[in-house]
Amino acid sequence: GQQVQQSPASLVLQEGENAELQCNFSSTATQLQWFYQRPGGSLVSLLYNPSGTKHTGRLTSTTVTKERRSSLHISSSQITDSGTYFCAMATGGNNKLTFGQGTVLSVIP
Amino acid sequence: EAGVTQSPRYAVLQEGQAVSFWCDPISGHDTLYWYQQPRDQGPQLLVYFRDEAVIDNSQLPSDRFSAVRPKGTNSTLKIQSAKQGDTATYLCASSLLGDTQYFGPGTRLLVL
């Protein structure tokens, strides 16, 4: 089955630094979505970006479909950005999202 | 606009007991998904519906799990005889025509 690899597994930043999260997948993505989850919380959709570059607030996602990778850039990180970031993709035009294992981000003062 | 709602929020069972989870998707969303998220892992799709039809249930343990969406709106996921390995958060999500998926708060299940 399709695989989604996220890196790094964890990341510690000082407040104000930028973060770059990576997602690589084994098949060509027809859907690509980035999610955020606080411990014990639900999944919050951040960006839907199967190709190209999308922005929202301090977040930028770039997906290069041919290279089977996507990145999430967080600028000027804040303590409230701490949590787990998941990348999820679907292929072949179906809606079956496969999730990566997540990147745990900790932003410290 | 109301988001995806789920109930109960928590459930604690002994092995062998049954439990049902309920999901109300975003109004107008035709596609509904159930995911299982073990602790410290990413969610894994169990089953998804378009309207009332099951589109894919290949990851649903059919001997003990069942899911229905009879009128194409609300959905129920049932575990017939729970095992300790079923301990996880069960997430419901919905989307319109396979676009962005929106998740509910989840039901945290602990099987003792």
Interface residues (C-beta under 8 A of the other chain):
Chain A: V4 Q31 Q33 F35 G40 G41 S42 L43 V44 S45 Y48 F86 A88 N94 N95 K96 L97 T98 F99 G100 Q101 G102
Chain B: T31 Y33 Q41 G42 P43 Q44 L45 Y48 I55 D56 L91 A93 S95 G98 D99 T100 Q101 Y102 F103 G104 P105 G106 R108
